[in-house]
Amino acid sequence: MNGDPVQAHDLTGRVIGVAVTKSGGYFSIALPPGEYRLIEGTCGVTKRINVQSGSSTYVTMTIPNAC
């Protein structure tokens, strides 16, 4: 989806980074190494991720059709 807000939260719930999806639903947020919870802001889809130092982390978040 295009134009959806996405937030990256640390495990205490603090917002660490934000992005808005582009065409095809792609987004990018630069994060330091650690564990995060991504939250898509339109439908509330969440995904827990682990970011490693020196590498990219690719994430697929599936938005339900009913949303």
PDBQT receptor file of N, H, CA, C and O in Angstrom, charges set to zero:
ATOM      1  N   MET A   1       0.846  -1.181   0.000  1.00  0.00    +0.000 N 
ATOM      2  CA  MET A   1       0.000   0.000   0.000  1.00  0.00    +0.000 C 
ATOM      3  C   MET A   1       0.887   1.238   0.000  1.00  0.00    +0.000 C 
ATOM      4  O   MET A   1       1.978   1.229   0.571  1.00  0.00    +0.000 OA
ATOM      5  N   ASN A   2       0.437   2.254  -0.612  1.00  0.00    +0.000 N 
ATOM      6  H   ASN A   2      -0.449   2.262  -1.076  1.00  0.00    +0.000 HD
ATOM      7  CA  ASN A   2       1.183   3.502  -0.744  1.00  0.00    +0.000 C 
ATOM      8  C   ASN A   2       0.651   4.531   0.254  1.00  0.00    +0.000 C 
ATOM      9  O   ASN A   2      -0.561   4.715   0.362  1.00  0.00    +0.000 OA
ATOM     10  N   GLY A   3       1.540   5.198   0.981  1.00  0.00    +0.000 N 
ATOM     11  H   GLY A   3       2.525   5.048   0.894  1.00  0.00    +0.000 HD
ATOM     12  CA  GLY A   3       1.144   6.267   1.888  1.00  0.00    +0.000 C 
ATOM     13  C   GLY A   3       0.808   5.845   3.297  1.00  0.00    +0.000 C 
ATOM     14  O   GLY A   3       0.315   6.662   4.075  1.00  0.00    +0.000 OA
ATOM     15  N   ASP A   4       1.061   4.583   3.659  1.00  0.00    +0.000 N 
ATOM     16  H   ASP A   4       1.462   3.920   3.027  1.00  0.00    +0.000 HD
ATOM     17  CA  ASP A   4       0.786   4.123   5.021  1.00  0.00    +0.000 C 
ATOM     18  C   ASP A   4       1.933   4.527   5.960  1.00  0.00    +0.000 C 
ATOM     19  O   ASP A   4       3.100   4.373   5.599  1.00  0.00    +0.000 OA
ATOM     20  N   PRO A   5       1.625   5.034   7.139  1.00  0.00    +0.000 N 
ATOM     21  CA  PRO A   5       2.673   5.335   8.105  1.00  0.00    +0.000 C 
ATOM     22  C   PRO A   5       3.180   4.044   8.755  1.00  0.00    +0.000 C 
ATOM     23  O   PRO A   5       2.406   3.121   9.008  1.00  0.00    +0.000 OA
ATOM     24  N   VAL A   6       4.479   3.994   9.020  1.00  0.00    +0.000 N 
ATOM     25  H   VAL A   6       5.107   4.744   8.814  1.00  0.00    +0.000 HD
ATOM     26  CA  VAL A   6       5.102   2.856   9.712  1.00  0.00    +0.000 C 
ATOM     27  C   VAL A   6       5.995   3.429  10.810  1.00  0.00    +0.000 C 
ATOM     28  O   VAL A   6       6.767   4.359  10.576  1.00  0.00    +0.000 OA
ATOM     29  N   GLN A   7       5.880   2.862  12.006  1.00  0.00    +0.000 N 
ATOM     30  H   GLN A   7       5.253   2.107  12.196  1.00  0.00    +0.000 HD
ATOM     31  CA  GLN A   7       6.726   3.282  13.121  1.00  0.00    +0.000 C 
ATOM     32  C   GLN A   7       7.546   2.099  13.603  1.00  0.00    +0.000 C 
ATOM     33  O   GLN A   7       7.078   0.961  13.595  1.00  0.00    +0.000 OA
ATOM     34  N   ALA A   8       8.778   2.379  14.025  1.00  0.00    +0.000 N 
ATOM     35  H   ALA A   8       9.158   3.303  14.031  1.00  0.00    +0.000 HD
ATOM     36  CA  ALA A   8       9.624   1.379  14.676  1.00  0.00    +0.000 C 
ATOM     37  C   ALA A   8       9.706   1.743  16.152  1.00  0.00    +0.000 C 
ATOM     38  O   ALA A   8      10.126   2.846  16.502  1.00  0.00    +0.000 OA
ATOM     39  N   HIS A   9       9.302   0.811  17.020  1.00  0.00    +0.000 N 
ATOM     40  H   HIS A   9       8.961  -0.085  16.735  1.00  0.00    +0.000 HD
ATOM     41  CA  HIS A   9       9.326   1.011  18.469  1.00  0.00    +0.000 C 
ATOM     42  C   HIS A   9      10.387   0.109  19.075  1.00  0.00    +0.000 C 
ATOM     43  O   HIS A   9      10.568  -1.026  18.632  1.00  0.00    +0.000 OA
ATOM     44  N   ASP A  10      11.093   0.610  20.092  1.00  0.00    +0.000 N 
ATOM     45  H   ASP A  10      10.946   1.531  20.452  1.00  0.00    +0.000 HD
ATOM     46  CA  ASP A  10      11.971  -0.292  20.831  1.00  0.00    +0.000 C 
ATOM     47  C   ASP A  10      11.091  -1.147  21.750  1.00  0.00    +0.000 C 
ATOM     48  O   ASP A  10       9.873  -0.969  21.780  1.00  0.00    +0.000 OA
ATOM     49  N   LEU A  11      11.688  -2.055  22.483  1.00  0.00    +0.000 N 
ATOM     50  H   LEU A  11      12.677  -2.200  22.459  1.00  0.00    +0.000 HD
ATOM     51  CA  LEU A  11      10.883  -2.981  23.287  1.00  0.00    +0.000 C 
ATOM     52  C   LEU A  11      10.245  -2.338  24.503  1.00  0.00    +0.000 C 
ATOM     53  O   LEU A  11       9.443  -2.979  25.182  1.00  0.00    +0.000 OA
ATOM     54  N   THR A  12      10.583  -1.072  24.803  1.00  0.00    +0.000 N 
ATOM     55  H   THR A  12      11.235  -0.551  24.251  1.00  0.00    +0.000 HD
ATOM     56  CA  THR A  12       9.904  -0.351  25.878  1.00  0.00    +0.000 C 
ATOM     57  C   THR A  12       8.710   0.438  25.337  1.00  0.00    +0.000 C 
ATOM     58  O   THR A  12       7.965   1.042  26.109  1.00  0.00    +0.000 OA
ATOM     59  N   GLY A  13       8.526   0.435  24.002  1.00  0.00    +0.000 N 
ATOM     60  H   GLY A  13       9.131  -0.056  23.375  1.00  0.00    +0.000 HD
ATOM     61  CA  GLY A  13       7.408   1.144  23.391  1.00  0.00    +0.000 C 
ATOM     62  C   GLY A  13       7.744   2.519  22.858  1.00  0.00    +0.000 C 
ATOM     63  O   GLY A  13       6.881   3.197  22.301  1.00  0.00    +0.000 OA
ATOM     64  N   ARG A  14       8.987   2.940  23.022  1.00  0.00    +0.000 N 
ATOM     65  H   ARG A  14       9.688   2.389  23.475  1.00  0.00    +0.000 HD
ATOM     66  CA  ARG A  14       9.407   4.265  22.544  1.00  0.00    +0.000 C 
ATOM     67  C   ARG A  14       9.586   4.240  21.023  1.00  0.00    +0.000 C 
ATOM     68  O   ARG A  14      10.176   3.305  20.482  1.00  0.00    +0.000 OA
ATOM     69  N   VAL A  15       9.075   5.266  20.336  1.00  0.00    +0.000 N 
ATOM     70  H   VAL A  15       8.596   6.025  20.776  1.00  0.00    +0.000 HD
ATOM     71  CA  VAL A  15       9.224   5.376  18.881  1.00  0.00    +0.000 C 
ATOM     72  C   VAL A  15      10.670   5.740  18.561  1.00  0.00    +0.000 C 
ATOM     73  O   VAL A  15      11.188   6.744  19.049  1.00  0.00    +0.000 OA
ATOM     74  N   ILE A  16      11.323   4.909  17.730  1.00  0.00    +0.000 N 
ATOM     75  H   ILE A  16      10.902   4.093  17.333  1.00  0.00    +0.000 HD
ATOM     76  CA  ILE A  16      12.724   5.103  17.369  1.00  0.00    +0.000 C 
ATOM     77  C   ILE A  16      12.860   5.644  15.950  1.00  0.00    +0.000 C 
ATOM     78  O   ILE A  16      13.804   6.377  15.654  1.00  0.00    +0.000 OA
ATOM     79  N   GLY A  17      11.931   5.291  15.076  1.00  0.00    +0.000 N 
ATOM     80  H   GLY A  17      11.164   4.696  15.317  1.00  0.00    +0.000 HD
ATOM     81  CA  GLY A  17      11.994   5.756  13.693  1.00  0.00    +0.000 C 
ATOM     82  C   GLY A  17      10.625   5.690  13.035  1.00  0.00    +0.000 C 
ATOM     83  O   GLY A  17       9.764   4.914  13.452  1.00  0.00    +0.000 OA
ATOM     84  N   VAL A  18      10.429   6.498  12.016  1.00  0.00    +0.000 N 
ATOM     85  H   VAL A  18      11.128   7.128  11.678  1.00  0.00    +0.000 HD
ATOM     86  CA  VAL A  18       9.160   6.524  11.291  1.00  0.00    +0.000 C 
ATOM     87  C   VAL A  18       9.432   6.577   9.790  1.00  0.00    +0.000 C 
ATOM     88  O   VAL A  18      10.493   7.015   9.346  1.00  0.00    +0.000 OA
ATOM     89  N   ALA A  19       8.442   6.117   9.020  1.00  0.00    +0.000 N 
ATOM     90  H   ALA A  19       7.580   5.761   9.381  1.00  0.00    +0.000 HD
ATOM     91  CA  ALA A  19       8.506   6.171   7.562  1.00  0.00    +0.000 C 
ATOM     92  C   ALA A  19       7.085   6.174   7.020  1.00  0.00    +0.000 C 
ATOM     93  O   ALA A  19       6.131   5.900   7.748  1.00  0.00    +0.000 OA
ATOM     94  N   VAL A  20       6.955   6.482   5.744  1.00  0.00    +0.000 N 
ATOM     95  H   VAL A  20       7.730   6.704   5.152  1.00  0.00    +0.000 HD
ATOM     96  CA  VAL A  20       5.686   6.380   5.025  1.00  0.00    +0.000 C 
ATOM     97  C   VAL A  20       5.951   5.495   3.812  1.00  0.00    +0.000 C 
ATOM     98  O   VAL A  20       6.928   5.701   3.092  1.00  0.00    +0.000 OA
ATOM     99  N   THR A  21       5.074   4.503   3.583  1.00  0.00    +0.000 N 
ATOM    100  H   THR A  21       4.280   4.336   4.168  1.00  0.00    +0.000 HD
ATOM    101  CA  THR A  21       5.303   3.589   2.473  1.00  0.00    +0.000 C 
ATOM    102  C   THR A  21       5.217   4.314   1.138  1.00  0.00    +0.000 C 
ATOM    103  O   THR A  21       4.463   5.271   0.960  1.00  0.00    +0.000 OA
ATOM    104  N   LYS A  22       6.025   3.814   0.210  1.00  0.00    +0.000 N 
ATOM    105  H   LYS A  22       6.637   3.037   0.354  1.00  0.00    +0.000 HD
ATOM    106  CA  LYS A  22       6.050   4.336  -1.148  1.00  0.00    +0.000 C 
ATOM    107  C   LYS A  22       5.307   3.358  -2.053  1.00  0.00    +0.000 C 
ATOM    108  O   LYS A  22       4.714   2.396  -1.565  1.00  0.00    +0.000 OA
ATOM    109  N   SER A  23       5.333   3.586  -3.334  1.00  0.00    +0.000 N 
ATOM    110  H   SER A  23       5.815   4.367  -3.730  1.00  0.00    +0.000 HD
ATOM    111  CA  SER A  23       4.692   2.700  -4.299  1.00  0.00    +0.000 C 
ATOM    112  C   SER A  23       5.101   1.253  -4.056  1.00  0.00    +0.000 C 
ATOM    113  O   SER A  23       6.285   0.962  -3.884  1.00  0.00    +0.000 OA
ATOM    114  N   GLY A  24       4.148   0.365  -4.042  1.00  0.00    +0.000 N 
ATOM    115  H   GLY A  24       3.187   0.601  -4.182  1.00  0.00    +0.000 HD
ATOM    116  CA  GLY A  24       4.424  -1.042  -3.789  1.00  0.00    +0.000 C 
ATOM    117  C   GLY A  24       4.536  -1.381  -2.319  1.00  0.00    +0.000 C 
ATOM    118  O   GLY A  24       4.777  -2.537  -1.972  1.00  0.00    +0.000 OA
ATOM    119  N   GLY A  25       4.367  -0.394  -1.437  1.00  0.00    +0.000 N 
ATOM    120  H   GLY A  25       4.171   0.546  -1.719  1.00  0.00    +0.000 HD
ATOM    121  CA  GLY A  25       4.430  -0.635  -0.006  1.00  0.00    +0.000 C 
ATOM    122  C   GLY A  25       5.821  -0.614   0.587  1.00  0.00    +0.000 C 
ATOM    123  O   GLY A  25       6.006  -0.965   1.752  1.00  0.00    +0.000 OA
ATOM    124  N   TYR A  26       6.807  -0.205  -0.204  1.00  0.00    +0.000 N 
ATOM    125  H   TYR A  26       6.658   0.080  -1.150  1.00  0.00    +0.000 HD
ATOM    126  CA  TYR A  26       8.189  -0.189   0.282  1.00  0.00    +0.000 C 
ATOM    127  C   TYR A  26       8.442   0.975   1.237  1.00  0.00    +0.000 C 
ATOM    128  O   TYR A  26       7.911   2.072   1.061  1.00  0.00    +0.000 OA
ATOM    129  N   PHE A  27       9.269   0.709   2.256  1.00  0.00    +0.000 N 
ATOM    130  H   PHE A  27       9.701  -0.182   2.399  1.00  0.00    +0.000 HD
ATOM    131  CA  PHE A  27       9.679   1.759   3.184  1.00  0.00    +0.000 C 
ATOM    132  C   PHE A  27      11.068   1.432   3.699  1.00  0.00    +0.000 C 
ATOM    133  O   PHE A  27      11.537   0.300   3.583  1.00  0.00    +0.000 OA
ATOM    134  N   SER A  28      11.714   2.424   4.261  1.00  0.00    +0.000 N 
ATOM    135  H   SER A  28      11.333   3.344   4.356  1.00  0.00    +0.000 HD
ATOM    136  CA  SER A  28      13.052   2.246   4.820  1.00  0.00    +0.000 C 
ATOM    137  C   SER A  28      13.169   3.083   6.082  1.00  0.00    +0.000 C 
ATOM    138  O   SER A  28      12.782   4.252   6.105  1.00  0.00    +0.000 OA
ATOM    139  N   ILE A  29      13.711   2.468   7.141  1.00  0.00    +0.000 N 
ATOM    140  H   ILE A  29      14.025   1.519   7.122  1.00  0.00    +0.000 HD
ATOM    141  CA  ILE A  29      13.979   3.164   8.389  1.00  0.00    +0.000 C 
ATOM    142  C   ILE A  29      15.380   2.743   8.840  1.00  0.00    +0.000 C 
ATOM    143  O   ILE A  29      15.648   1.552   8.995  1.00  0.00    +0.000 OA
ATOM    144  N   ALA A  30      16.265   3.703   9.048  1.00  0.00    +0.000 N 
ATOM    145  H   ALA A  30      16.048   4.671   8.922  1.00  0.00    +0.000 HD
ATOM    146  CA  ALA A  30      17.607   3.399   9.549  1.00  0.00    +0.000 C 
ATOM    147  C   ALA A  30      17.536   3.233  11.066  1.00  0.00    +0.000 C 
ATOM    148  O   ALA A  30      17.125   4.149  11.779  1.00  0.00    +0.000 OA
ATOM    149  N   LEU A  31      17.938   2.059  11.554  1.00  0.00    +0.000 N 
ATOM    150  H   LEU A  31      18.272   1.315  10.975  1.00  0.00    +0.000 HD
ATOM    151  CA  LEU A  31      17.865   1.748  12.981  1.00  0.00    +0.000 C 
ATOM    152  C   LEU A  31      19.192   1.190  13.470  1.00  0.00    +0.000 C 
ATOM    153  O   LEU A  31      19.871   0.475  12.732  1.00  0.00    +0.000 OA
ATOM    154  N   PRO A  32      19.573   1.508  14.706  1.00  0.00    +0.000 N 
ATOM    155  CA  PRO A  32      20.755   0.868  15.268  1.00  0.00    +0.000 C 
ATOM    156  C   PRO A  32      20.447  -0.613  15.558  1.00  0.00    +0.000 C 
ATOM    157  O   PRO A  32      19.279  -0.998  15.617  1.00  0.00    +0.000 OA
ATOM    158  N   PRO A  33      21.477  -1.433  15.738  1.00  0.00    +0.000 N 
ATOM    159  CA  PRO A  33      21.234  -2.844  16.051  1.00  0.00    +0.000 C 
ATOM    160  C   PRO A  33      20.354  -2.997  17.287  1.00  0.00    +0.000 C 
ATOM    161  O   PRO A  33      20.466  -2.232  18.245  1.00  0.00    +0.000 OA
ATOM    162  N   GLY A  34      19.480  -3.993  17.248  1.00  0.00    +0.000 N 
ATOM    163  H   GLY A  34      19.389  -4.615  16.470  1.00  0.00    +0.000 HD
ATOM    164  CA  GLY A  34      18.606  -4.270  18.376  1.00  0.00    +0.000 C 
ATOM    165  C   GLY A  34      17.294  -4.875  17.938  1.00  0.00    +0.000 C 
ATOM    166  O   GLY A  34      17.096  -5.165  16.758  1.00  0.00    +0.000 OA
ATOM    167  N   GLU A  35      16.392  -5.066  18.894  1.00  0.00    +0.000 N 
ATOM    168  H   GLU A  35      16.553  -4.830  19.853  1.00  0.00    +0.000 HD
ATOM    169  CA  GLU A  35      15.069  -5.622  18.620  1.00  0.00    +0.000 C 
ATOM    170  C   GLU A  35      14.045  -4.496  18.604  1.00  0.00    +0.000 C 
ATOM    171  O   GLU A  35      14.093  -3.573  19.416  1.00  0.00    +0.000 OA
ATOM    172  N   TYR A  36      13.116  -4.598  17.656  1.00  0.00    +0.000 N 
ATOM    173  H   TYR A  36      13.077  -5.348  16.996  1.00  0.00    +0.000 HD
ATOM    174  CA  TYR A  36      12.107  -3.560  17.459  1.00  0.00    +0.000 C 
ATOM    175  C   TYR A  36      10.770  -4.191  17.109  1.00  0.00    +0.000 C 
ATOM    176  O   TYR A  36      10.687  -5.349  16.698  1.00  0.00    +0.000 OA
ATOM    177  N   ARG A  37       9.731  -3.392  17.287  1.00  0.00    +0.000 N 
ATOM    178  H   ARG A  37       9.799  -2.452  17.622  1.00  0.00    +0.000 HD
ATOM    179  CA  ARG A  37       8.400  -3.773  16.830  1.00  0.00    +0.000 C 
ATOM    180  C   ARG A  37       7.989  -2.738  15.790  1.00  0.00    +0.000 C 
ATOM    181  O   ARG A  37       7.911  -1.548  16.092  1.00  0.00    +0.000 OA
ATOM    182  N   LEU A  38       7.724  -3.195  14.556  1.00  0.00    +0.000 N 
ATOM    183  H   LEU A  38       7.788  -4.162  14.311  1.00  0.00    +0.000 HD
ATOM    184  CA  LEU A  38       7.229  -2.309  13.510  1.00  0.00    +0.000 C 
ATOM    185  C   LEU A  38       5.712  -2.288  13.580  1.00  0.00    +0.000 C 
ATOM    186  O   LEU A  38       5.075  -3.327  13.749  1.00  0.00    +0.000 OA
ATOM    187  N   ILE A  39       5.139  -1.100  13.450  1.00  0.00    +0.000 N 
ATOM    188  H   ILE A  39       5.657  -0.256  13.313  1.00  0.00    +0.000 HD
ATOM    189  CA  ILE A  39       3.691  -0.952  13.483  1.00  0.00    +0.000 C 
ATOM    190  C   ILE A  39       3.261  -0.170  12.258  1.00  0.00    +0.000 C 
ATOM    191  O   ILE A  39       3.661   0.978  12.062  1.00  0.00    +0.000 OA
ATOM    192  N   GLU A  40       2.436  -0.809  11.432  1.00  0.00    +0.000 N 
ATOM    193  H   GLU A  40       2.111  -1.741  11.591  1.00  0.00    +0.000 HD
ATOM    194  CA  GLU A  40       1.849  -0.150  10.263  1.00  0.00    +0.000 C 
ATOM    195  C   GLU A  40       0.631   0.604  10.777  1.00  0.00    +0.000 C 
ATOM    196  O   GLU A  40      -0.227   0.018  11.436  1.00  0.00    +0.000 OA
ATOM    197  N   GLY A  41       0.549   1.906  10.479  1.00  0.00    +0.000 N 
ATOM    198  H   GLY A  41       1.247   2.382   9.943  1.00  0.00    +0.000 HD
ATOM    199  CA  GLY A  41      -0.407   2.775  11.146  1.00  0.00    +0.000 C 
ATOM    200  C   GLY A  41      -1.828   2.778  10.644  1.00  0.00    +0.000 C 
ATOM    201  O   GLY A  41      -2.702   3.265  11.362  1.00  0.00    +0.000 OA
ATOM    202  N   THR A  42      -2.126   2.266   9.458  1.00  0.00    +0.000 N 
ATOM    203  H   THR A  42      -1.416   1.871   8.875  1.00  0.00    +0.000 HD
ATOM    204  CA  THR A  42      -3.491   2.306   8.937  1.00  0.00    +0.000 C 
ATOM    205  C   THR A  42      -4.322   1.139   9.451  1.00  0.00    +0.000 C 
ATOM    206  O   THR A  42      -5.456   1.331   9.890  1.00  0.00    +0.000 OA
ATOM    207  N   CYS A  43      -3.769  -0.066   9.400  1.00  0.00    +0.000 N 
ATOM    208  H   CYS A  43      -2.847  -0.222   9.044  1.00  0.00    +0.000 HD
ATOM    209  CA  CYS A  43      -4.507  -1.266   9.814  1.00  0.00    +0.000 C 
ATOM    210  C   CYS A  43      -4.006  -1.858  11.124  1.00  0.00    +0.000 C 
ATOM    211  O   CYS A  43      -4.633  -2.765  11.673  1.00  0.00    +0.000 OA
ATOM    212  N   GLY A  44      -2.876  -1.352  11.633  1.00  0.00    +0.000 N 
ATOM    213  H   GLY A  44      -2.367  -0.616  11.187  1.00  0.00    +0.000 HD
ATOM    214  CA  GLY A  44      -2.353  -1.829  12.906  1.00  0.00    +0.000 C 
ATOM    215  C   GLY A  44      -1.566  -3.123  12.836  1.00  0.00    +0.000 C 
ATOM    216  O   GLY A  44      -1.369  -3.777  13.860  1.00  0.00    +0.000 OA
ATOM    217  N   VAL A  45      -1.110  -3.509  11.644  1.00  0.00    +0.000 N 
ATOM    218  H   VAL A  45      -1.270  -2.978  10.813  1.00  0.00    +0.000 HD
ATOM    219  CA  VAL A  45      -0.308  -4.725  11.501  1.00  0.00    +0.000 C 
ATOM    220  C   VAL A  45       1.040  -4.504  12.180  1.00  0.00    +0.000 C 
ATOM    221  O   VAL A  45       1.653  -3.450  12.016  1.00  0.00    +0.000 OA
ATOM    222  N   THR A  46       1.504  -5.499  12.943  1.00  0.00    +0.000 N 
ATOM    223  H   THR A  46       1.005  -6.356  13.076  1.00  0.00    +0.000 HD
ATOM    224  CA  THR A  46       2.772  -5.379  13.653  1.00  0.00    +0.000 C 
ATOM    225  C   THR A  46       3.709  -6.522  13.256  1.00  0.00    +0.000 C 
ATOM    226  O   THR A  46       3.269  -7.578  12.802  1.00  0.00    +0.000 OA
ATOM    227  N   LYS A  47       4.988  -6.288  13.436  1.00  0.00    +0.000 N 
ATOM    228  H   LYS A  47       5.345  -5.430  13.805  1.00  0.00    +0.000 HD
ATOM    229  CA  LYS A  47       6.010  -7.296  13.149  1.00  0.00    +0.000 C 
ATOM    230  C   LYS A  47       7.199  -7.024  14.053  1.00  0.00    +0.000 C 
ATOM    231  O   LYS A  47       7.687  -5.895  14.119  1.00  0.00    +0.000 OA
ATOM    232  N   ARG A  48       7.669  -8.048  14.750  1.00  0.00    +0.000 N 
ATOM    233  H   ARG A  48       7.273  -8.965  14.697  1.00  0.00    +0.000 HD
ATOM    234  CA  ARG A  48       8.864  -7.915  15.586  1.00  0.00    +0.000 C 
ATOM    235  C   ARG A  48      10.076  -8.273  14.736  1.00  0.00    +0.000 C 
ATOM    236  O   ARG A  48      10.074  -9.280  14.029  1.00  0.00    +0.000 OA
ATOM    237  N   ILE A  49      11.116  -7.436  14.812  1.00  0.00    +0.000 N 
ATOM    238  H   ILE A  49      11.118  -6.617  15.387  1.00  0.00    +0.000 HD
ATOM    239  CA  ILE A  49      12.312  -7.657  14.006  1.00  0.00    +0.000 C 
ATOM    240  C   ILE A  49      13.567  -7.541  14.870  1.00  0.00    +0.000 C 
ATOM    241  O   ILE A  49      13.544  -6.943  15.946  1.00  0.00    +0.000 OA
ATOM    242  N   ASN A  50      14.655  -8.123  14.380  1.00  0.00    +0.000 N 
ATOM    243  H   ASN A  50      14.673  -8.609  13.507  1.00  0.00    +0.000 HD
ATOM    244  CA  ASN A  50      15.958  -8.023  15.017  1.00  0.00    +0.000 C 
ATOM    245  C   ASN A  50      16.916  -7.450  13.988  1.00  0.00    +0.000 C 
ATOM    246  O   ASN A  50      17.171  -8.086  12.965  1.00  0.00    +0.000 OA
ATOM    247  N   VAL A  51      17.452  -6.260  14.238  1.00  0.00    +0.000 N 
ATOM    248  H   VAL A  51      17.244  -5.744  15.069  1.00  0.00    +0.000 HD
ATOM    249  CA  VAL A  51      18.365  -5.579  13.324  1.00  0.00    +0.000 C 
ATOM    250  C   VAL A  51      19.800  -5.912  13.729  1.00  0.00    +0.000 C 
ATOM    251  O   VAL A  51      20.199  -5.707  14.875  1.00  0.00    +0.000 OA
ATOM    252  N   GLN A  52      20.570  -6.430  12.766  1.00  0.00    +0.000 N 
ATOM    253  H   GLN A  52      20.246  -6.596  11.835  1.00  0.00    +0.000 HD
ATOM    254  CA  GLN A  52      21.968  -6.779  12.982  1.00  0.00    +0.000 C 
ATOM    255  C   GLN A  52      22.863  -5.645  12.499  1.00  0.00    +0.000 C 
ATOM    256  O   GLN A  52      22.510  -4.936  11.557  1.00  0.00    +0.000 OA
ATOM    257  N   SER A  53      23.995  -5.472  13.121  1.00  0.00    +0.000 N 
ATOM    258  H   SER A  53      24.283  -6.049  13.886  1.00  0.00    +0.000 HD
ATOM    259  CA  SER A  53      24.960  -4.453  12.732  1.00  0.00    +0.000 C 
ATOM    260  C   SER A  53      25.535  -4.751  11.352  1.00  0.00    +0.000 C 
ATOM    261  O   SER A  53      25.889  -5.892  11.059  1.00  0.00    +0.000 OA
ATOM    262  N   GLY A  54      25.629  -3.721  10.499  1.00  0.00    +0.000 N 
ATOM    263  H   GLY A  54      25.341  -2.793  10.738  1.00  0.00    +0.000 HD
ATOM    264  CA  GLY A  54      26.281  -3.840   9.209  1.00  0.00    +0.000 C 
ATOM    265  C   GLY A  54      25.502  -4.572   8.145  1.00  0.00    +0.000 C 
ATOM    266  O   GLY A  54      26.087  -4.961   7.134  1.00  0.00    +0.000 OA
ATOM    267  N   SER A  55      24.198  -4.780   8.324  1.00  0.00    +0.000 N 
ATOM    268  H   SER A  55      23.724  -4.463   9.145  1.00  0.00    +0.000 HD
ATOM    269  CA  SER A  55      23.419  -5.479   7.312  1.00  0.00    +0.000 C 
ATOM    270  C   SER A  55      22.026  -4.875   7.196  1.00  0.00    +0.000 C 
ATOM    271  O   SER A  55      21.570  -4.151   8.082  1.00  0.00    +0.000 OA
ATOM    272  N   SER A  56      21.370  -5.181   6.103  1.00  0.00    +0.000 N 
ATOM    273  H   SER A  56      21.741  -5.769   5.384  1.00  0.00    +0.000 HD
ATOM    274  CA  SER A  56      19.981  -4.744   5.897  1.00  0.00    +0.000 C 
ATOM    275  C   SER A  56      19.042  -5.826   6.415  1.00  0.00    +0.000 C 
ATOM    276  O   SER A  56      19.347  -7.016   6.336  1.00  0.00    +0.000 OA
ATOM    277  N   THR A  57      17.913  -5.410   6.938  1.00  0.00    +0.000 N 
ATOM    278  H   THR A  57      17.664  -4.443   7.002  1.00  0.00    +0.000 HD
ATOM    279  CA  THR A  57      16.886  -6.330   7.401  1.00  0.00    +0.000 C 
ATOM    280  C   THR A  57      15.663  -6.137   6.519  1.00  0.00    +0.000 C 
ATOM    281  O   THR A  57      15.076  -5.055   6.486  1.00  0.00    +0.000 OA
ATOM    282  N   TYR A  58      15.284  -7.184   5.809  1.00  0.00    +0.000 N 
ATOM    283  H   TYR A  58      15.761  -8.063   5.836  1.00  0.00    +0.000 HD
ATOM    284  CA  TYR A  58      14.124  -7.109   4.927  1.00  0.00    +0.000 C 
ATOM    285  C   TYR A  58      12.924  -7.700   5.642  1.00  0.00    +0.000 C 
ATOM    286  O   TYR A  58      13.011  -8.763   6.256  1.00  0.00    +0.000 OA
ATOM    287  N   VAL A  59      11.789  -6.991   5.555  1.00  0.00    +0.000 N 
ATOM    288  H   VAL A  59      11.717  -6.127   5.056  1.00  0.00    +0.000 HD
ATOM    289  CA  VAL A  59      10.599  -7.359   6.302  1.00  0.00    +0.000 C 
ATOM    290  C   VAL A  59       9.400  -7.391   5.355  1.00  0.00    +0.000 C 
ATOM    291  O   VAL A  59       9.249  -6.512   4.506  1.00  0.00    +0.000 OA
ATOM    292  N   THR A  60       8.559  -8.398   5.504  1.00  0.00    +0.000 N 
ATOM    293  H   THR A  60       8.681  -9.111   6.194  1.00  0.00    +0.000 HD
ATOM    294  CA  THR A  60       7.289  -8.448   4.783  1.00  0.00    +0.000 C 
ATOM    295  C   THR A  60       6.176  -8.344   5.808  1.00  0.00    +0.000 C 
ATOM    296  O   THR A  60       6.082  -9.150   6.733  1.00  0.00    +0.000 OA
ATOM    297  N   MET A  61       5.331  -7.331   5.625  1.00  0.00    +0.000 N 
ATOM    298  H   MET A  61       5.408  -6.676   4.874  1.00  0.00    +0.000 HD
ATOM    299  CA  MET A  61       4.167  -7.153   6.494  1.00  0.00    +0.000 C 
ATOM    300  C   MET A  61       2.936  -7.323   5.616  1.00  0.00    +0.000 C 
ATOM    301  O   MET A  61       2.771  -6.606   4.629  1.00  0.00    +0.000 OA
ATOM    302  N   THR A  62       2.080  -8.262   5.968  1.00  0.00    +0.000 N 
ATOM    303  H   THR A  62       2.215  -8.845   6.770  1.00  0.00    +0.000 HD
ATOM    304  CA  THR A  62       0.900  -8.558   5.170  1.00  0.00    +0.000 C 
ATOM    305  C   THR A  62      -0.298  -7.804   5.716  1.00  0.00    +0.000 C 
ATOM    306  O   THR A  62      -0.674  -7.962   6.878  1.00  0.00    +0.000 OA
ATOM    307  N   ILE A  63      -0.897  -6.977   4.856  1.00  0.00    +0.000 N 
ATOM    308  H   ILE A  63      -0.592  -6.849   3.913  1.00  0.00    +0.000 HD
ATOM    309  CA  ILE A  63      -2.065  -6.192   5.221  1.00  0.00    +0.000 C 
ATOM    310  C   ILE A  63      -3.313  -6.982   4.825  1.00  0.00    +0.000 C 
ATOM    311  O   ILE A  63      -3.432  -7.376   3.665  1.00  0.00    +0.000 OA
ATOM    312  N   PRO A  64      -4.234  -7.224   5.736  1.00  0.00    +0.000 N 
ATOM    313  CA  PRO A  64      -5.440  -7.991   5.405  1.00  0.00    +0.000 C 
ATOM    314  C   PRO A  64      -6.284  -7.256   4.361  1.00  0.00    +0.000 C 
ATOM    315  O   PRO A  64      -6.349  -6.027   4.347  1.00  0.00    +0.000 OA
ATOM    316  N   ASN A  65      -6.925  -8.030   3.494  1.00  0.00    +0.000 N 
ATOM    317  H   ASN A  65      -6.873  -9.028   3.505  1.00  0.00    +0.000 HD
ATOM    318  CA  ASN A  65      -7.791  -7.451   2.454  1.00  0.00    +0.000 C 
ATOM    319  C   ASN A  65      -8.947  -6.662   3.054  1.00  0.00    +0.000 C 
ATOM    320  O   ASN A  65      -9.408  -5.695   2.448  1.00  0.00    +0.000 OA
ATOM    321  N   ALA A  66      -9.420  -7.052   4.223  1.00  0.00    +0.000 N 
ATOM    322  H   ALA A  66      -9.045  -7.838   4.715  1.00  0.00    +0.000 HD
ATOM    323  CA  ALA A  66     -10.570  -6.386   4.839  1.00  0.00    +0.000 C 
ATOM    324  C   ALA A  66     -10.225  -5.006   5.388  1.00  0.00    +0.000 C 
ATOM    325  O   ALA A  66     -11.117  -4.261   5.795  1.00  0.00    +0.000 OA
ATOM    326  N   CYS A  67      -8.962  -4.666   5.401  1.00  0.00    +0.000 N 
ATOM    327  H   CYS A  67      -8.238  -5.271   5.071  1.00  0.00    +0.000 HD
ATOM    328  CA  CYS A  67      -8.541  -3.406   5.994  1.00  0.00    +0.000 C 
ATOM    329  C   CYS A  67      -8.745  -2.252   5.028  1.00  0.00    +0.000 C 
ATOM    330  O   CYS A  67      -8.442  -1.107   5.361  1.00  0.00    +0.000 OA
TER     331      CYS A  67
